[in-house]
Amino acid sequence: MERTLFDEGHELFRDSFRRFVADEITPNLERWEAEGIADRALFAKAGSHGFLGMAVPEEHGGGGVDDFRYNQVVIEEVQAAGAGGAGLGITLHNDICLPYFLTLTTEEQKARWLPGIASGELITAIAMTEPAIGSDLASMTTSAVRDGDDWIVNGSKTFITNGINADLVIVAVKTDPSQKHAGMSLLVVERGMDGFERGRNLDKIGMHSQDTAELFFNDVRVPAANLIGDEGKGFLHLVDKLPQERLSIAVAGVAAAKAGLDWTLDYVKERTAFGQPIGKFQNTRFTLAEVATEVEIGQAYIDKCVLALNEGTLTAEEASMAKWWCTELQHRALHECLQLFGGYGFMTEYPIARAYADARVTTIYGGTTEIMKEIISKRHLGL
C-alpha cells in the first residue's frame, strides 16, 4: 500500500539525512558500539546540517518547522541503517527532551538554551527513573529544597539516556515531599554544577552505542531560573509530554521491524540450502508474509498517529496502543527474521543481531507494555 504521509519536502530531507547517516554514523558505528558511547561531535554535525531542533523557532537557530514527520524520517533512516543505538541519542534530544524546552520555558530560558540545543552544542537528557521506583514516579525521593534564589537538589537517577554526554538534564524532583504527584517539579541541571556527578555508563544487553548512565545529585545548587513549567506541576507536565515520547518509540519499533524484514528478504534470496534459495521454502515464505503484513498494519496506524500528533489530537491511550503493540511487533518480527539467518543471525557482524538485541528494551522504556495496557484499559475502556 502506497504511503501518502510525506510530501516532497520530507523526501528531500530523507535523502539528505540518509547521506548524513552513511557519512557520519555508519563508519563510526562499530567503534561506538565497542566504546559504549557515540561521539559528542555527532550532535554538532547533526545540528550543522539541520537535523536537530527542527521545531525550534528560526530566531533561536532552529528549523522553525513543527512537523513530527521530519522526526519520523530521522527515526526511520536510523533504523534502516541498523544504527538504533547511536540514533537514540538524537531522537531523545529531538522527540522527547525538546518539547519541554519549547513549551515550558520562559523567553529568557529559550534564548539561553534553544540555540545550543538546535546546534548540538547543548546535548539534552531527561531524568525521571530512580533505582527503587521503576514506573512509580510519584514515589521518587530526589528532592529540591528552596534556598533563596536557588534550589538545593539531592538524590539519584538511573537508566538515563544521554546521561554521559548531556549538558542539560531535565530532572524530576520533589519540591513538596508531603505530596505525591502534586509535589513534583522539573529543574534543568547543567553540566559542571557542583555536586552533579555521573556514575557508570551502564553495560546493557543492547543499545551499546548509546550512553545510559546513573546520575547523582549531592547538594547541587540549581538557580531558581532553571525551573521549567510550574512548581508542583511537574507530574502533569510529564504526562502531557509522554504521548509524543511513546509515539517516537512506536515509530522506531515499526521501522526496526521493516529494516529486519528488508535485510532478511535479501538474505533468503541469496542463501541456499538443499539446492535452492531458502526463500523458496514454505516456512520462509509464510513467516515473512506474516511479518510483512504486521509491518504494513503497524505502519498504517503509526502514520495516522503522527498526523494526529501534528494536529494536537493524539490521546494518551492512542499513543499507548501504538507504543505497546509496535514494540511487541518489533520483538516478534526481529525474532522471526533472525531465525531465518540461522547461525549467522547470532553473529554481531550482521545488523539483524544488533537490531534483535537493541529491541529488547523497547517494551520497557517509555512505559512498559503492562503500563500501556493499564492506561488503555482505564482511559479507553473505562475499566
C-alpha positions in Angstrom: 0.0 0.0 0.0 1.4 3.3 -1.0 2.2 5.7 1.8 0.8 9.2 1.3 2.1 10.7 4.6 5.1 12.5 3.2 5.5 15.3 0.6 8.4 16.4 -1.5 10.0 18.4 1.3 10.0 15.4 3.6 11.6 13.2 0.9 14.3 15.7 0.2 15.0 15.8 3.9 15.1 12.0 4.0 17.7 11.9 1.2 19.8 14.4 3.0 19.6 12.6 6.3 20.3 9.2 4.7 23.6 10.6 3.3 24.4 12.0 6.8 23.9 8.6 8.3 26.1 7.0 5.6 28.8 9.6 6.1 28.8 10.2 9.8 27.1 7.3 11.7 27.8 4.1 9.8 31.6 4.5 9.5 31.8 5.0 13.3 29.2 2.6 14.5 31.4 -0.3 15.3 33.7 1.9 17.4 30.9 3.5 19.2 29.3 0.1 20.0 32.7 -1.1 21.4 33.2 2.1 23.4 29.6 2.3 24.7 29.0 5.8 23.6 28.7 7.9 20.4 31.0 10.9 20.0 29.6 14.3 21.2 30.7 15.6 17.8 27.8 13.6 16.2 25.4 16.1 17.7 27.2 19.2 16.5 27.5 17.7 13.0 23.8 16.8 13.0 23.0 20.3 14.2 25.1 21.9 11.5 23.1 20.0 8.8 19.7 21.0 10.3 18.9 17.6 11.8 18.4 18.8 15.3 15.7 21.1 16.7 13.6 21.2 13.5 10.8 22.6 15.6 12.9 25.3 17.3 11.9 28.7 16.0 14.2 30.3 13.5 15.1 33.2 15.8 16.6 30.6 18.1 18.6 28.8 15.4 16.2 26.0 14.6 14.3 25.0 11.5 11.0 26.6 12.6 9.0 23.7 11.4 6.8 22.0 13.9 6.0 18.8 11.9 6.7 15.5 13.5 7.0 13.8 10.1 10.6 15.2 9.9 11.3 13.4 13.3 9.7 10.3 11.9 12.1 10.4 8.8 15.1 10.6 11.2 13.9 7.6 13.1 13.2 5.5 10.0 16.5 6.2 8.4 18.5 5.4 11.6 16.7 2.1 11.9 17.1 1.3 8.2 20.9 1.7 8.7 20.9 -0.6 11.7 22.1 2.2 13.9 19.3 2.3 16.5 21.7 2.7 19.5 23.6 5.7 18.0 20.4 7.2 16.7 18.6 7.0 20.0 20.6 10.0 21.4 19.4 12.2 18.5 15.8 11.1 18.7 15.7 11.5 22.5 17.1 15.0 22.0 14.6 15.9 19.3 11.5 14.0 20.2 11.5 13.7 23.9 13.5 16.5 25.5 12.9 19.3 23.1 9.2 19.7 23.7 9.9 20.6 27.3 12.2 23.4 26.3 9.8 24.6 23.7 6.6 24.7 25.7 7.6 25.1 29.4 10.3 27.7 29.2 10.3 31.5 29.6 11.6 33.7 26.9 14.9 34.1 28.9 15.3 30.3 29.1 14.5 29.9 25.4 17.2 32.4 24.5 19.6 30.8 26.9 19.1 27.1 25.8 17.4 26.7 22.4 20.3 27.9 20.2 22.6 25.3 21.7 20.0 22.6 21.5 19.5 23.3 17.8 23.2 23.5 17.1 24.1 20.3 19.0 26.4 22.3 21.4 24.0 21.5 24.2 23.0 17.8 24.4 19.9 17.1 26.4 18.6 14.3 28.6 15.6 13.8 31.0 15.9 12.1 34.4 12.8 10.5 35.9 13.6 7.0 36.9 15.2 6.2 40.3 16.8 2.9 41.4 13.9 1.8 43.5 10.8 3.1 41.9 10.6 2.0 38.3 7.4 3.3 36.8 6.1 4.6 40.1 7.2 8.2 39.6 5.1 9.6 42.4 7.3 7.7 44.9 10.5 9.4 43.8 12.8 10.7 46.6 15.1 13.1 44.7 14.4 16.3 46.4 14.8 20.1 45.8 14.7 22.5 48.8 14.4 26.2 48.1 17.3 28.3 49.5 17.0 32.0 48.4 17.4 32.2 44.7 18.4 28.5 44.4 17.1 25.0 44.8 19.3 22.5 46.6 18.9 19.1 44.9 19.8 15.8 46.5 19.1 12.3 45.2 19.9 10.0 42.3 18.5 8.8 38.9 19.3 5.8 36.8 18.9 4.4 33.3 19.3 8.0 31.9 19.7 8.0 28.1 22.4 10.5 27.0 23.4 10.5 30.7 27.2 10.8 30.0 27.0 13.2 27.1 24.2 15.5 28.3 24.8 19.2 29.1 21.2 19.9 30.1 19.3 17.4 32.2 15.6 17.9 32.9 15.4 16.4 36.4 12.1 15.5 38.0 12.3 16.4 41.7 10.1 16.5 44.8 9.7 20.2 45.8 7.0 19.2 48.3 7.7 15.8 49.9 4.4 15.9 51.7 2.6 15.4 48.4 2.8 12.7 45.8 2.0 13.8 42.2 1.3 17.3 43.3 4.7 17.7 44.9 6.8 17.2 41.8 8.6 19.9 39.7 11.1 20.0 36.9 14.6 21.6 37.1 17.3 21.8 34.5 20.6 20.7 35.9 23.6 21.8 33.8 26.9 20.2 33.2 29.5 21.5 35.6 27.2 22.3 38.5 28.9 21.5 41.8 27.7 18.2 43.3 26.3 16.9 40.0 28.1 13.7 39.3 27.7 10.9 36.7 28.1 7.3 37.7 28.7 4.4 35.4 28.0 4.3 31.8 25.8 1.2 32.2 26.6 -2.0 30.4 23.5 -3.1 28.6 22.2 -6.1 26.6 21.8 -3.8 23.5 21.9 -0.2 22.5 25.6 -0.4 23.1 26.5 2.9 21.3 24.0 4.8 23.4 25.3 6.1 26.8 23.0 5.2 29.6 24.1 6.4 33.0 23.5 6.8 36.7 23.3 10.4 37.9 23.9 11.7 41.4 23.0 15.0 43.0 24.7 16.0 46.2 23.7 19.4 47.4 23.5 20.7 43.8 22.7 24.4 43.9 20.4 24.9 40.9 19.3 28.5 40.2 15.5 29.1 40.6 15.8 30.4 37.0 16.2 26.8 35.9 12.8 25.7 37.0 10.7 24.9 33.9 7.0 24.9 33.9 5.1 25.5 37.2 6.3 24.5 40.6 4.3 21.4 41.8 3.0 20.7 38.2 6.0 18.5 37.2 3.9 15.3 37.0 1.3 16.9 34.8 4.0 18.3 32.5 5.5 14.8 32.2 2.1 13.2 31.5 1.4 15.9 28.9 4.7 15.1 27.0 4.6 11.3 27.3 2.3 10.7 24.2 5.0 12.1 21.9 7.7 10.1 23.6 5.7 6.9 23.3 4.9 7.6 19.7 8.6 8.1 18.9 9.3 4.7 20.4 6.5 3.2 18.4 7.7 4.7 15.2 11.1 3.2 15.8 9.5 -0.2 16.6 7.8 -0.4 13.2 10.9 1.0 11.4 13.1 -1.6 13.0 10.7 -4.4 12.1 10.7 -3.1 8.5 14.5 -3.0 8.4 14.7 -6.5 9.7 12.3 -7.7 7.0 14.3 -6.0 4.3 17.6 -7.5 5.5 16.0 -10.9 5.7 14.5 -10.8 2.2 17.9 -10.0 0.8 19.5 -12.9 2.7 16.9 -15.6 1.9 17.2 -14.8 -1.8 20.9 -15.4 -1.7 21.4 -18.1 0.9 20.9 -21.6 -0.5 20.2 -24.9 1.2 19.3 -28.3 -0.2 19.9 -26.9 -3.7 17.7 -23.9 -3.6 17.4 -20.4 -2.0 16.0 -20.7 1.4 13.4 -18.1 0.4 11.7 -20.9 -1.7 10.8 -22.9 1.4 7.2 -22.6 2.5 8.2 -21.9 6.1 10.3 -18.9 5.0 7.6 -17.6 2.7 4.9 -17.9 5.3 7.0 -16.4 8.1 8.0 -13.3 6.0 4.4 -12.9 4.7 3.2 -12.7 8.3 6.0 -10.2 9.2 5.2 -8.1 6.1 1.5 -8.0 6.9 2.1 -6.9 10.5 4.5 -4.2 9.4 2.0 -2.8 7.0 -0.7 -2.8 9.6 1.5 -1.2 12.2 2.8 1.4 9.7 -0.8 2.5 8.8 -1.6 3.1 12.5 1.7 4.9 13.2 1.2 7.2 10.2 -2.3 8.0 11.5 -1.0 8.8 15.0 1.7 11.1 13.6 -0.9 13.1 11.8 -3.0 13.3 15.0 0.1 14.5 16.9 0.7 17.2 14.3 -3.0 18.2 14.7 -2.8 18.2 18.5 -5.4 15.5 18.9 -3.3 12.4 19.7 -4.5 11.0 23.0 -2.6 9.2 25.8 -4.4 6.0 25.1 -3.8 6.1 21.4 -0.1 6.7 22.0 -0.1 3.8 24.5 -1.7 1.5 21.9 0.9 2.4 19.4 3.8 2.0 21.9 2.9 -1.4 23.2 1.8 -3.0 20.0 4.5 -1.7 17.8 7.3 -2.6 20.2 5.9 -6.1 20.7 5.8 -6.3 16.9 9.4 -5.3 16.8 10.2 -8.2 19.1 8.2 -10.7 17.1 9.5 -9.6 13.7 13.1 -9.5 14.6 12.9 -12.9 16.4 11.4 -14.5 13.3 13.8 -12.8 10.9 16.9 -13.7 13.0 15.8 -17.3 13.0 15.9 -17.4 9.2 19.5 -16.3 9.3 20.4 -19.4 11.2 23.8 -19.3 12.9 24.7 -16.1 11.1 21.9 -14.4 12.9 23.8 -14.9 16.1 26.9 -13.1 14.8 27.1 -9.4 15.7 28.6 -8.6 12.3 25.1 -8.9 10.9 22.8 -6.0 11.6 19.9 -8.3 12.4 21.8 -9.5 15.5 22.3 -5.9 16.8 18.7 -5.0 16.0 17.5 -8.0 17.9 19.5 -7.1 21.0 18.6 -3.4 20.7 14.9 -4.3 20.6 14.7 -5.8 24.0 14.5 -2.6 25.9 11.7 -1.1 23.8 8.9 -2.8 25.6 10.4 -1.5 28.9 11.5 2.2 28.5 9.0 4.9 28.0 6.5 2.8 29.9 6.3 -1.0 29.9 3.8 -2.9 27.8 1.9 -3.6 31.1 1.7 0.0 32.0 0.5 0.8 28.4 -2.3 -1.7 28.8 -3.3 -0.2 32.2 -3.6 3.2 30.5 -5.7 1.8 27.7 -8.0 -0.2 30.0 -8.6 2.8 32.2 -8.9 5.6 29.8 -10.2 3.9 26.7 -12.3 1.1 28.1 -13.3 2.6 31.4 -12.3 -0.4 33.4 
